[in-house]
């Protein structure tokens, strides 16, 4: 399955160190999914290079629209971490589409 890893990134006005730690947590979850045979996807990892290429304040323009578009292409979501309006918006896409929502890596079945 293509599984989106959704979690907080900038929530609560996070500073650079907190954002980096949160992204590292999502990347570790993605690695675990990959080792289970899945294709992990993280919206932040897709959006940040596009935001950087804009060479200005394009975060709001790019982050959620790109992440939500990516969510439409995935088969399931793994929601990790604490409060996050963005991650919850991603999760809602999966729930509304009747796609699987997982709350921990241990809940994800291995890829056949």
C-alpha positions in Angstrom: 0.0 0.0 0.0 0.9 3.6 -0.5 0.6 5.0 3.1 0.7 8.7 4.0 2.4 9.4 7.3 0.6 12.4 8.8 1.7 14.2 11.9 2.3 17.6 13.4 5.0 19.7 11.7 4.4 23.4 12.3 1.6 23.1 14.8 1.6 25.4 17.8 4.1 27.8 16.3 6.9 25.2 16.5 10.5 26.5 16.2 13.0 25.1 13.8 14.3 22.4 16.2 10.8 21.2 17.0 9.9 21.1 13.3 13.0 19.1 12.6 12.3 16.6 15.4 8.7 16.2 14.2 9.8 15.5 10.6 12.4 13.0 11.9 9.6 11.2 13.7 7.5 11.0 10.5 10.6 9.8 8.6 11.3 7.1 11.1 7.7 5.9 10.8 8.1 6.0 7.0 11.2 3.8 7.3 9.3 1.3 9.4 6.5 1.2 6.8 9.0 0.8 4.0 10.6 -2.1 5.8 7.2 -3.7 6.0 6.9 -3.6 2.2 4.8 -0.4 1.9 5.5 2.8 0.0 5.5 5.6 2.6 4.6 9.2 1.6 5.0 12.3 3.7 3.3 15.5 2.5 5.9 17.7 4.3 8.7 16.0 2.4 7.0 16.7 -0.9 6.0 20.3 -0.1 9.2 21.7 1.5 11.4 21.7 -1.7 8.6 23.4 -3.6 8.2 26.0 -0.9 12.0 26.6 -0.9 11.9 27.0 -4.7 9.4 29.8 -4.3 12.1 31.8 -2.6 9.5 33.6 -0.5 6.6 33.0 1.9 4.8 30.3 0.0 4.2 27.9 2.9 0.4 28.5 3.1 0.1 28.5 -0.7 1.9 25.1 -1.1 1.9 23.0 2.1 -1.7 21.9 2.6 -2.9 22.0 -1.0 0.0 19.7 -2.0 -0.4 17.5 1.0 -4.1 17.1 0.5 -3.6 16.3 -3.2 -1.1 13.7 -2.3 -3.5 12.2 0.2 -5.9 11.6 -2.6 -3.4 9.3 -4.3 -2.6 7.1 -1.2 -4.3 4.0 0.0 -4.1 4.6 3.7 -2.9 7.0 6.4 -0.8 6.5 9.5 -1.6 9.4 11.9 1.2 9.9 14.5 2.2 12.6 17.0 0.2 15.2 18.8 -2.4 17.9 17.8 -2.2 19.1 14.2 -5.0 20.7 12.1 -3.1 19.8 8.9 -2.6 16.2 9.8 -6.2 16.0 10.9 -7.3 17.4 7.5 -5.2 14.8 5.7 -6.8 12.1 7.9 -10.3 13.3 7.1 -9.6 12.7 3.4 -8.9 9.1 4.1 -11.9 8.7 6.5 -14.3 10.4 4.0 -13.0 8.1 1.3 -13.4 5.0 3.4 -9.7 4.3 3.3 -7.8 2.7 6.2 -6.6 5.0 9.1 -3.9 3.6 11.3 -2.8 5.1 14.6 0.5 3.2 15.1 3.0 1.4 12.9 2.0 -1.8 14.8 -1.6 -1.5 13.5 -0.4 -1.6 9.9 -0.5 -5.0 8.3 2.6 -6.1 6.5 2.5 -5.9 2.7 1.8 -9.3 1.2 
